[in-house]
Amino acid sequence: MSVYTFTPQDVDPLLEGLAILGTGGGGSPAWGTAIMEHEFAAGRQPSIIDLEAIADDATVVSGGIMGSVKVLEKFGTEQIMTHWEDRFELLEVTRVMEGILGRPVDHVVPFEVGGLNTPVILSLGARMGIPIVDGDALGRSAPETQMTSFIGHGISLTPMPLIDYYGNVVIVDQAVDPAYADQLGRWVVTHGGGLGANNHYPMTGRQAKEAVVPGTISGALALGRQVLAARAEGQDPVQAVAAGLGGVSLFSGAVVALAEEERMGFYFTVATLAGNSQWTGQTAQLVIKNETMLLTVEDQIRAMFPDLVCLLEPGTGRGVMSIEVEVGTPLTLVGLPCHPRLRRSAQSEMGARAFSPERYGRPELVYQPIELLVDGLR
């Protein structure tokens, strides 16, 4: 079936899978759950459509909410849901994009898969009465708007309209540097009530079929079902994640130190882990910029962005958010290659700037595919 309509029974497995694929970011699954439950309570039905089922001449856009986690938590889910019934910034900014393009939007594709940022796009689709494309721009989450499969396939990030919590609208018509629009958007939101939304990457259906990482929403749902089944049957959920994703365990241990670093004008969290099980006596370092960016074990690189390092809770296989990580947190790290479309984008001329290790404070590094760094993935 080319269109799948979600049911309330899908919420738990969907959010389990999205949290895992979020690689530490993508927003809180508790928020995603609240959004999905609110949609059903309001009588709206989120749905997805197979990428190959959309028309070649369809108008497709991406987008998402922008803002601080602290601001979201300050408002709380109930107040935000009430506000979004009155003014849903993501819908308003999509209407602005339609005005710029001079035609209606046929489909929206999520920027990333994550516990908050995918459900909010499903909410947008339900409110617009259109199915969301079953896919996204990454197959994981990422900290910056230019870090997508789209950008390396000739799809422009701009025009990018932004709207803040107060209703101010700013349009980035074009940008020379791929990071400019994201940087400006964060300034707009910071000075506009701490929350807002953007819309970007206008493309045709034909372009989407070449650039979107396909099947990631239905894939998250299937992964979540596997994890929940493993828990219910007394099997190892972490192994279920690795098997479901075609990944391998990279490290297991507990966080023994956290440090904030400033490099190249950016702030990062560096988590140091002491190993257990087969990694007893070994030390790992994990660089996090909202999401996992770099993993070293005994000073040897094991994974680099945009390849995935999923943060899992041992015993449950639950996807751990990076904001939850503190000294003493036990973690099992499962790694896997990113989708070929994302990798091709990252290795393109534009992608080399957009995805550069400089973006997470390591300008001296050059990307190496995880298959060359870890046995069992070749």
HELIX and SHEET records of a PDB file:
HELIX    1   1 PRO A    8  ASP A   10  5                                   3    
HELIX    2   2 VAL A   11  LEU A   21  1                                  11    
HELIX    3   3 PRO A   29  ALA A   41  1                                  13    
HELIX    4   4 LEU A   51  ALA A   53  5                                   3    
HELIX    5   5 VAL A   69  PHE A   75  1                                   7    
HELIX    6   6 THR A   77  ASP A   86  1                                  10    
HELIX    7   7 GLU A   89  LEU A  101  1                                  13    
HELIX    8   8 ASN A  117  MET A  128  1                                  12    
HELIX    9   9 PHE A  150  HIS A  153  5                                   4    
HELIX   10  10 TYR A  180  THR A  190  1                                  11    
HELIX   11  11 GLY A  205  ALA A  211  1                                   7    
HELIX   12  12 THR A  216  ALA A  232  1                                  17    
HELIX   13  13 PRO A  237  LEU A  245  1                                   9    
HELIX   14  14 SER A  277  TRP A  279  5                                   3    
HELIX   15  15 SER A  322  GLU A  324  5                                   3    
HELIX   16  16 PRO A  340  ALA A  346  1                                   7    
HELIX   17  17 GLU A  349  ALA A  354  1                                   6    
HELIX   18  18 PRO A  357  TYR A  360  5                                   4    
HELIX   19  19 ILE A  370  LEU A  372  5                                   3    
SHEET    1   A 3 VAL A   3  THR A   5  0                                        
SHEET    2   A 3 SER A  47  ILE A  49 -1                                        
SHEET    3   A 3 ILE A 132  VAL A 133  1                                        
SHEET    1   B 5 HIS A 107  VAL A 108  0                                        
SHEET    2   B 5 THR A  59  GLY A  67  1                                        
SHEET    3   B 5 LEU A 195  THR A 204 -1                                        
SHEET    4   B 5 MET A 160  ASP A 164 -1                                        
SHEET    5   B 5 VAL A 169  VAL A 172 -1                                        
SHEET    1   C 2 GLY A 135  ASP A 136  0                                        
SHEET    2   C 2 VAL A 213  PRO A 214 -1                                        
SHEET    1   D 7 GLN A 300  MET A 304  0                                        
SHEET    2   D 7 THR A 292  VAL A 297 -1                                        
SHEET    3   D 7 THR A 283  ILE A 288 -1                                        
SHEET    4   D 7 PHE A 266  GLY A 275 -1                                        
SHEET    5   D 7 VAL A 248  ARG A 263 -1                                        
SHEET    6   D 7 PRO A 330  LEU A 336 -1                                        
SHEET    7   D 7 LEU A 308  LEU A 312 -1                                        
END                                                                             
